[in-house]
Amino acid sequence: MTLADDQTMRVREAMIAEPRSLTTADTARVAGEVLTPPEVRAVYVVDDQGKLSGVVTRKTLVARVVAEGRDPNATTLGDVAEAPYYTIDADTPLDEAYRFIEEHDAERVPVVDEGRLVGVLSRAVLQRRLAEDEGPPEPDES
């Protein structure tokens, strides 16, 4: 299904809205608690305005807290969060977002609107959404 430009599906319509995030003032211990379940791979870190500051993973905690001998109760996420590899704007057309995710082989990309974290675009969710929009194939006219 092809839509006119003004009706093109946008990332904001396919993203997972309001992802779990922590603030730059939260501690490494809090991030460790959030990252404990195996299905949680990363936590997004935002400043007091909701702007995306970085990402923390288990690997981040090991490398920047444990290996450096920092106190996880005193180390803030603002001190250890890594800049996200990629972000995508909420108003990006879905087909463009799909090409971006494929090109960068990304599973999840934080979605921002004027720098504020508003969602996460998942490759799996995006693929399902694009498949739904295509509709069934036309029958052959043989």
C-alpha atoms as a printed R data frame, in Angstrom:
    type eleno elety resid chain resno      x       y       z
1   ATOM     1    CA   MET     A     1  0.000   0.000   0.000
2   ATOM     2    CA   THR     A     2  1.490   3.319  -1.026
3   ATOM     3    CA   LEU     A     3  0.233   6.396   0.718
4   ATOM     4    CA   ALA     A     4  0.537   9.999  -0.323
5   ATOM     5    CA   ASP     A     5  3.495  11.820   1.247
6   ATOM     6    CA   ASP     A     6  1.302  13.621   3.774
7   ATOM     7    CA   GLN     A     7 -0.077  10.249   4.919
8   ATOM     8    CA   THR     A     8  3.220   8.340   5.029
9   ATOM     9    CA   MET     A     9  3.543   6.202   8.142
10  ATOM    10    CA   ARG     A    10  6.077   7.643  10.571
11  ATOM    11    CA   VAL     A    11  8.302   6.100  13.222
12  ATOM    12    CA   ARG     A    12  6.101   7.527  16.000
13  ATOM    13    CA   GLU     A    13  3.281   5.271  14.762
14  ATOM    14    CA   ALA     A    14  5.346   2.078  15.030
15  ATOM    15    CA   MET     A    15  7.610   2.756  18.013
16  ATOM    16    CA   ILE     A    16  7.280   1.379  21.505
17  ATOM    17    CA   ALA     A    17  6.273   4.549  23.352
18  ATOM    18    CA   GLU     A    18  7.633   5.697  26.698
19  ATOM    19    CA   PRO     A    19 10.452   3.188  27.138
20  ATOM    20    CA   ARG     A    20 11.824   2.509  30.589
21  ATOM    21    CA   SER     A    21 14.534   5.017  31.378
22  ATOM    22    CA   LEU     A    22 16.615   6.187  34.302
23  ATOM    23    CA   THR     A    23 18.020   9.637  34.972
24  ATOM    24    CA   THR     A    24 21.604  10.824  34.934
25  ATOM    25    CA   ALA     A    25 21.324  11.169  38.743
26  ATOM    26    CA   ASP     A    26 20.359   7.496  39.278
27  ATOM    27    CA   THR     A    27 23.139   5.213  40.462
28  ATOM    28    CA   ALA     A    28 24.887   2.281  38.828
29  ATOM    29    CA   ARG     A    29 23.282   0.051  41.473
30  ATOM    30    CA   VAL     A    30 19.797   1.075  40.286
31  ATOM    31    CA   ALA     A    31 20.805   0.360  36.672
32  ATOM    32    CA   GLY     A    32 22.125  -3.037  37.776
33  ATOM    33    CA   GLU     A    33 18.751  -3.860  39.313
34  ATOM    34    CA   VAL     A    34 16.920  -2.835  36.120
35  ATOM    35    CA   LEU     A    35 19.345  -4.874  33.982
36  ATOM    36    CA   THR     A    36 19.068  -8.041  36.088
37  ATOM    37    CA   PRO     A    37 16.267  -9.762  34.099
38  ATOM    38    CA   PRO     A    38 17.845 -11.468  31.050
39  ATOM    39    CA   GLU     A    39 15.344  -9.924  28.621
40  ATOM    40    CA   VAL     A    40 16.465  -6.390  29.562
41  ATOM    41    CA   ARG     A    41 19.557  -5.627  27.495
42  ATOM    42    CA   ALA     A    42 19.939  -1.896  28.002
43  ATOM    43    CA   VAL     A    43 18.502   1.039  29.870
44  ATOM    44    CA   TYR     A    44 18.241   4.537  28.417
45  ATOM    45    CA   VAL     A    45 19.498   7.455  30.477
46  ATOM    46    CA   VAL     A    46 17.827  10.862  30.266
47  ATOM    47    CA   ASP     A    47 18.599  14.223  31.825
48  ATOM    48    CA   ASP     A    48 16.134  16.189  33.949
49  ATOM    49    CA   GLN     A    49 14.536  17.566  30.752
50  ATOM    50    CA   GLY     A    50 13.946  14.088  29.316
51  ATOM    51    CA   LYS     A    51 16.686  14.445  26.710
52  ATOM    52    CA   LEU     A    52 18.539  11.261  25.872
53  ATOM    53    CA   SER     A    53 21.975  11.332  27.499
54  ATOM    54    CA   GLY     A    54 23.110   7.787  26.914
55  ATOM    55    CA   VAL     A    55 22.675   4.072  27.274
56  ATOM    56    CA   VAL     A    56 23.815   1.671  29.984
57  ATOM    57    CA   THR     A    57 24.259  -2.073  29.468
58  ATOM    58    CA   ARG     A    58 25.651  -4.826  31.677
59  ATOM    59    CA   LYS     A    59 28.917  -4.432  29.775
60  ATOM    60    CA   THR     A    60 28.949  -0.706  30.634
61  ATOM    61    CA   LEU     A    61 28.522  -1.481  34.329
62  ATOM    62    CA   VAL     A    62 31.324  -4.053  34.304
63  ATOM    63    CA   ALA     A    63 33.765  -1.867  32.355
64  ATOM    64    CA   ARG     A    64 33.033   1.538  33.870
65  ATOM    65    CA   VAL     A    65 32.050   0.633  37.430
66  ATOM    66    CA   VAL     A    66 33.292  -2.798  38.511
67  ATOM    67    CA   ALA     A    67 36.596  -2.865  36.597
68  ATOM    68    CA   GLU     A    68 37.438   0.683  37.700
69  ATOM    69    CA   GLY     A    69 36.645  -0.107  41.346
70  ATOM    70    CA   ARG     A    70 33.886   2.502  41.611
71  ATOM    71    CA   ASP     A    71 31.190   2.336  44.266
72  ATOM    72    CA   PRO     A    72 27.929   1.411  42.474
73  ATOM    73    CA   ASN     A    73 25.940   3.217  45.174
74  ATOM    74    CA   ALA     A    74 27.784   6.490  44.533
75  ATOM    75    CA   THR     A    75 28.475   6.311  40.791
76  ATOM    76    CA   THR     A    76 25.824   8.108  38.782
77  ATOM    77    CA   LEU     A    77 24.649   7.084  35.347
78  ATOM    78    CA   GLY     A    78 25.601  10.530  34.125
79  ATOM    79    CA   ASP     A    79 29.218   9.509  34.832
80  ATOM    80    CA   VAL     A    80 29.125   6.137  33.083
81  ATOM    81    CA   ALA     A    81 26.417   6.128  30.382
82  ATOM    82    CA   GLU     A    82 27.667   5.656  26.847
83  ATOM    83    CA   ALA     A    83 26.420   7.821  24.015
84  ATOM    84    CA   PRO     A    84 23.896   5.890  21.905
85  ATOM    85    CA   TYR     A    85 25.324   4.583  18.635
86  ATOM    86    CA   TYR     A    86 22.253   5.795  16.765
87  ATOM    87    CA   THR     A    87 19.007   7.644  17.284
88  ATOM    88    CA   ILE     A    88 16.124   8.155  14.914
89  ATOM    89    CA   ASP     A    89 13.678  11.029  14.742
90  ATOM    90    CA   ALA     A    90 10.033  10.290  15.539
91  ATOM    91    CA   ASP     A    91  8.892  11.856  12.254
92  ATOM    92    CA   THR     A    92 11.115   9.712  10.025
93  ATOM    93    CA   PRO     A    93  9.097   7.781   7.409
94  ATOM    94    CA   LEU     A    94  8.892   4.052   8.219
95  ATOM    95    CA   ASP     A    95 10.473   2.926   4.955
96  ATOM    96    CA   GLU     A    96 13.465   5.180   5.623
97  ATOM    97    CA   ALA     A    97 13.679   3.883   9.216
98  ATOM    98    CA   TYR     A    98 13.659   0.315   7.932
99  ATOM    99    CA   ARG     A    99 16.542   1.024   5.551
100 ATOM   100    CA   PHE     A   100 18.444   2.700   8.410
101 ATOM   101    CA   ILE     A   101 17.969  -0.265  10.766
102 ATOM   102    CA   GLU     A   102 18.972  -2.743   8.068
103 ATOM   103    CA   GLU     A   103 22.008  -0.698   7.013
104 ATOM   104    CA   HIS     A   104 23.272  -0.469  10.603
105 ATOM   105    CA   ASP     A   105 22.139  -3.996  11.571
106 ATOM   106    CA   ALA     A   106 20.433  -2.551  14.659
107 ATOM   107    CA   GLU     A   107 17.869  -4.429  16.730
108 ATOM   108    CA   ARG     A   108 16.559  -1.388  18.623
109 ATOM   109    CA   VAL     A   109 17.049   2.325  18.104
110 ATOM   110    CA   PRO     A   110 16.047   5.078  20.535
111 ATOM   111    CA   VAL     A   111 13.460   7.447  19.056
112 ATOM   112    CA   VAL     A   112 13.846  11.137  19.811
113 ATOM   113    CA   ASP     A   113 11.751  14.227  19.284
114 ATOM   114    CA   GLU     A   114 13.845  17.398  19.601
115 ATOM   115    CA   GLY     A   115 16.373  15.361  21.611
116 ATOM   116    CA   ARG     A   116 13.797  14.003  24.077
117 ATOM   117    CA   LEU     A   117 13.493  10.226  24.351
118 ATOM   118    CA   VAL     A   118  9.955   9.359  23.226
119 ATOM   119    CA   GLY     A   119 10.238   5.714  22.234
120 ATOM   120    CA   VAL     A   120 12.203   2.793  20.895
121 ATOM   121    CA   LEU     A   121 11.983   1.408  17.392
122 ATOM   122    CA   SER     A   122 12.404  -2.352  17.348
123 ATOM   123    CA   ARG     A   123 13.406  -4.157  14.157
124 ATOM   124    CA   ALA     A   124 10.874  -6.940  14.833
125 ATOM   125    CA   VAL     A   125  7.999  -4.530  15.496
126 ATOM   126    CA   LEU     A   126  8.918  -2.467  12.433
127 ATOM   127    CA   GLN     A   127  9.009  -5.555  10.200
128 ATOM   128    CA   ARG     A   128  5.571  -6.643  11.436
129 ATOM   129    CA   ARG     A   129  4.156  -3.149  10.949
130 ATOM   130    CA   LEU     A   130  5.482  -2.864   7.403
131 ATOM   131    CA   ALA     A   131  4.134  -6.350   6.558
132 ATOM   132    CA   GLU     A   132  0.685  -5.355   7.873
133 ATOM   133    CA   ASP     A   133  0.694  -2.232   5.712
134 ATOM   134    CA   GLU     A   134  1.542  -4.163   2.543
135 ATOM   135    CA   GLY     A   135 -1.633  -6.237   2.625
136 ATOM   136    CA   PRO     A   136 -2.124  -9.550   0.821
137 ATOM   137    CA   PRO     A   137 -0.543 -10.033  -2.604
138 ATOM   138    CA   GLU     A   138 -2.746  -9.473  -5.630
139 ATOM   139    CA   PRO     A   139 -3.951 -12.721  -7.269
140 ATOM   140    CA   ASP     A   140 -2.437 -13.624 -10.632
141 ATOM   141    CA   GLU     A   141 -4.633 -12.883 -13.620
142 ATOM   142    CA   SER     A   142 -3.836 -16.040 -15.565
